[in-house]
Structures are given as C-alpha cells and as structure tokens.
Amino acid sequence: MQFENTREFAQQLDAQDPLSEYRDEFIFPRVNGKEVIYFTGNSLGLQPKSAQKYVDEVMKDWAELAVEGHFYADKPWWDYHERFSGKLAKIVGAKAEEVTVMNTLTVNLHLLMVSFYRPTAKRFKIICEEKAFPSDQYMISSQVRFHGLEPDEAIVELKKREGEHHFRTEDILAKIEEVGEECALVLIGGVNYYTGQVLDMKTITEAGHQAGAFVGWDLAHAAGNIELKLSEWNVDFAAWCSYKYMNSGPGNASGCFINKKYHGRKDIPRFEGWWGHNKDRRFLMEPEFQPEPTAHAWQISNAPILALAPYLASLEMFDKVGMPALIEKRNKIVAYLEYVLHEIDKDVESSFEIITPSSQKERGTQLSVFLHGEGRGLFNFLMDKGVITDWREPNVIRLAPAPFYCSFEDMYNFGQILKEGILKKQVQG
C-alpha cells in the first residue's frame, strides 16, 4: 500500500479498519480536555470499559454471598482461574491444559525455575540476553546465588555485535553450542523490551534442547502482541504479565505455560500449595499432595479474584477478535507510524533512527526511536501535548500503538506534534 502523510488518508485507513469500533471500548486519559495519543500499551494497557462491570460482579457476590461465593457465585471463585486457560492458550499457541494464571510475572519465573533450573556440578550455566529487563537480571542472579554459585561463572550473557542494535540468531546459536554441556537453562525475553526485536524462539528453543538444556521464555512483551506457538515450538516453560498488551490493570496477574510433557511427572520438583492439589479432593484436607494433572499443579494459593476480574474482561475481547486480526492491524499501523516518522524526518533538521527491526517477522507493536540531537525536552513537549510515550535514556522513545485502541489518525497527529516540537526547539535555538 502506498501511504500518505495526510489526515484524510489516515481517516480513510480508520474507516477501513474492522477493529476501529474497539477504540470505544477503552477509557482514554485526557490532557487539556482531549483524549491522549497513547503509545505506552507496552507498559500498561488502557482500561477496558467492561473491566468495571467484571469487578463489580465480584464485589456484589462478595457482599451477597460472602464465603459461599466460592461455590455459588455466577462465576464461582474456586475455579475462577480455569476460565483463563482456553482463552490464553489461543493467544500463546498452547493446549488449554498447559496454561494457568497465578501470582505476578517475576514470582512465576522464580517458581518455574524451581522446576527447570536444577544445576549440577557439570551443567549449571544459564544463558540470557545482555541488558535484560532489570527484574529478570535480579531474578536470575538471585537464583544462581541461591544454589551456591557465583553469577559471574554461572550466567552467560548473549551480546550484540559492536555498533549493532539487534541480536543475531546465528550468534545466539553459536553461544549455546559453545556453552554446550555446561548449559542448564536458556531463559530469554522473547521480545526485547528496549528495541522491540522479536527473537526466533523456535530456532533458539531447538538449539537449547540440542545442548541438553531446558528452554524458557519471558513473554512480557510478547503475549497479546505477536504470534506464539509454544506447544509447537516445544518450549519447556514460559511466563508473561497481563497488564501490557492484555490490559488487565497495573501489576496484575501473570500467565504461565508448562509443557504438557512435564505434567504428572514426579521427577520435576516444584513448590506446592493447596490450589495445586487435585481439585476433586482439595477440600478433603488430605496431608499428601496430589497434583492437578495440568499446569494448574503449579498453583500455590487460591486465586486473587478481584485482580483476575479485569483480566477476564479483556480476554473476552481477545477471544472475540482473535490474534490474527490484531496482528494484521498491528502490522499496518506500525508500518504507517514508521512511514510518518520518515516523512517528518525529511521536514526537520534532525535525524531519527528506528532501532526496531524493519522486518515484520522481527517486530511487534513497538518502534523504538533514537532522536539524535534531541533531549528529554522533546519528550516533555510531547507529554504536555497529550502524547503519552515512554522515554529511555539517553534519547530513545518507545512507541507502541496497540491495535485494539490506537487509530491511524493518532499516528498522523503524533507526527504533526513531533514536527512542531522539533521545529519549535530549532527556532528557539
């Protein structure tokens, strides 16, 4: 398609967009009386209007039924979490029995490492990416120390080549082969939070398995954003947060994937609790743990129903629309944003460098942009104009036009505001 950097063209794209009606299903903050242009769905998705209804439903059941809500609410609390498995399985490419929802992301990664990081004297190293999201860095380092090992010896960081922004698949595969029999675990972010690069999870998983290691993925920036095929790729485990592209609310519950081949195995350790016990026998209060025959065996405590309610509201929309439709719009709106950025770059004495891969296969919703010659003042200008974006030092803005609620006219308007901010600085300078 031949794009045009005009309001009329952007409005035409919106008129042709089959998902445009979903914009009205979300609540937008307002700046100076106008709805914001929201680019930070990769940090916190907007609130679905239906979320309040789902929360109110739980509050009503609590008020009217109290403890009996566990069994007699319209959506009984004792199996509330089970409603997520089928819907999430479609999003991450898994079987329903391989998916559960519990706790929060880093908590779940810690719990999954109980099962999948079991170092020996010979096989003890973890391969991860350099400059991973800090929470992953802290988590992996603390796990290594917990096992009495030194992070400098046990953690192997994948590095980008000098002067390059992206990881090369061949370099990752070479590092896995190099570590070889010492590799216990490969644990990487499926989508790099800084650049938005999508890694070749299928190929990397195969390489990790060939080396004899477990392979897990942090899908915080992937779930609800890109196509995933966790079962087909034979991934061992994965976890993701729900508050980014899946719009569940700040700090909300995490989803987990545990490959079916590990269900019911007694040689796989895990931390256990009441809610992972056989559902049909849970209230018999038996002293010996009998695990659920699914990923729910990794559950520990009963589910936080009030937190799960808005997540379920959002998942209903995902289930109705489906990932293929979201990805189709994502590809078009990101391509249009990329085009707008290049057009504005021609009109100003500045230089934008998009450090997210240009190939649709290697990126999702996010574009990360180096604003050479610009500082935080431009970011502040954008925020004051109602463009909610994300700043990363020294001069990178991350732009994530979530397909559920961002419009093509938003992309055009952003370009005009960006141009205004740069020209204003140049005139003042």
Salt bridges, closest charged atoms under 4 A:
ASP17 OD2 - LYS329 NZ 2.78
GLU35 OE1 - ARG23 NH2 3.83
GLU57 OE1 - LYS75 NZ 2.84
GLU64 OE1 - LYS60 NZ 3.05
ASP79 OD1 - ARG83 NH1 3.18
ASP79 OD2 - LYS279 NZ 3.75
GLU82 OE1 - LYS279 NZ 3.12
GLU97 OE2 - LYS260 NZ 3.31
GLU130 OE1 - LYS159 NZ 3.83
GLU157 OE1 - LYS159 NZ 3.67
GLU164 OE2 - ARG168 NH2 2.60
GLU170 OE2 - ARG168 NH1 3.71
ASP171 OD2 - ARG161 NE 2.79
GLU178 OE1 - LYS175 NZ 3.36
GLU181 OE1 - LYS122 NZ 2.73
GLU182 OE1 - LYS125 NZ 2.95
GLU206 OE2 - LYS202 NZ 2.97
GLU227 OE2 - LYS229 NZ 3.92
ASP236 OD2 - HIS209 NE2 2.80
ASP236 OD1 - LYS261 NZ 3.60
ASP267 OD2 - ARG265 NH2 2.86
GLU272 OE2 - ARG270 NE 3.49
GLU286 OE1 - HIS277 NE2 3.32
GLU286 OE2 - ARG281 NH2 2.29
ASP319 OD1 - LYS90 NZ 3.02
GLU338 OE2 - ARG363 NH1 3.16
GLU343 OE2 - LYS346 NZ 2.90
ASP347 OD2 - LYS419 NZ 3.45
GLU353 OE2 - HIS165 NE2 2.87
GLU353 OE1 - HIS372 NE2 2.71
GLU374 OE1 - LYS425 NZ 3.39
ASP390 OD2 - ARG392 NE 2.79
ASP390 OD2 - ARG398 NE 2.64
GLU409 OE2 - ARG7 NH1 3.00
ASP410 OD2 - ARG23 NH1 2.78
GLU420 OE2 - LYS385 NZ 3.53
